[in-house]
Amino acid sequence: MLVHFLLTLILIPLVDLPWLWLSSKVALPAYEKIQGGRPLRPWLLAALPVYLALAYLHTQQTTAVGAAAAGAAVYAVYDFTLLTLFKDFTLPLAVADTLWGGALFAIVFYIVRALLRMPL
């Protein structure tokens, strides 16, 4: 169980990195606009509890479909809260990131199951 959690904790940010890089071309200008033109200065240590929570939620999933649904749900909460609160956050970005959350969880589900030789 601990190995499952730790592997998931490592894989989620690693698999998330390409999306963060690709989406930054759209997301960074939106975040900077929300911040009144100031550049985004992430506090990366604050991402640790986020990834801990995502890893925990992910390890509770028993199917790829369940994992995808959980990922989409948690990302939707984040994205659509931002859309609700900030006029400069966009619907296309919220939808794309929500879909990515589902894809991320499904991808990591398959990788973890393969590496740990767990049944799908």
C-alpha positions, -999 to 999 in steps of 0.1 A, spaced: 0 0 0 28 24 9 47 16 -23 15 21 -43 10 55 -27 47 66 -31 48 55 -67 16 74 -74 29 104 -56 60 104 -79 41 97 -111 13 122 -109 36 153 -110 58 137 -136 30 129 -159 14 163 -152 46 182 -163 40 181 -201 4 194 -196 16 222 -173 42 232 -199 18 230 -229 -11 247 -211 11 275 -197 9 293 -230 -28 299 -224 -29 297 -186 0 320 -177 -15 350 -195 -49 343 -178 -33 341 -143 -12 372 -149 -43 391 -160 -61 379 -129 -32 392 -108 -34 426 -124 -5 421 -149 20 409 -123 39 377 -133 30 344 -118 54 334 -90 44 299 -79 53 287 -44 62 252 -53 63 238 -18 26 246 -16 20 221 -43 31 192 -20 -2 189 -1 -20 191 -35 -1 162 -49 -3 143 -16 -41 147 -18 -42 137 -55 -21 106 -48 -43 96 -19 -75 100 -40 -59 82 -69 -49 52 -47 -86 48 -37 -96 40 -73 -101 4 -84 -108 9 -121 -94 31 -149 -129 46 -154 -132 54 -117 -97 69 -118 -106 91 -148 -139 102 -132 -122 111 -99 -94 130 -117 -119 149 -138 -141 157 -107 -112 171 -86 -99 192 -115 -134 204 -123 -138 216 -87 -106 236 -90 -111 249 -126 -148 258 -123 -142 275 -89 -116 297 -107 -141 303 -135 -167 313 -109 -144 337 -91 -123 353 -118 -136 370 -149 -103 365 -168 -102 327 -163 -117 312 -194 -142 284 -201 -120 267 -227 -92 265 -202 -115 252 -174 -128 225 -198 -94 215 -211 -79 213 -177 -108 192 -163 -104 168 -192 -67 166 -185 -74 157 -149 -94 127 -161 -67 117 -185 -39 122 -160 -56 99 -134 -63 73 -161 -27 74 -174 -12 71 -140 -37 43 -131 -24 22 -160 13 30 -153 10 21 -116 -9 -11 -123 17 -21 -149 47 -13 -127 32 -30 -96 19 -59 -117 -16 -53 -104 -47 -64 -123 -65 -38 -143 
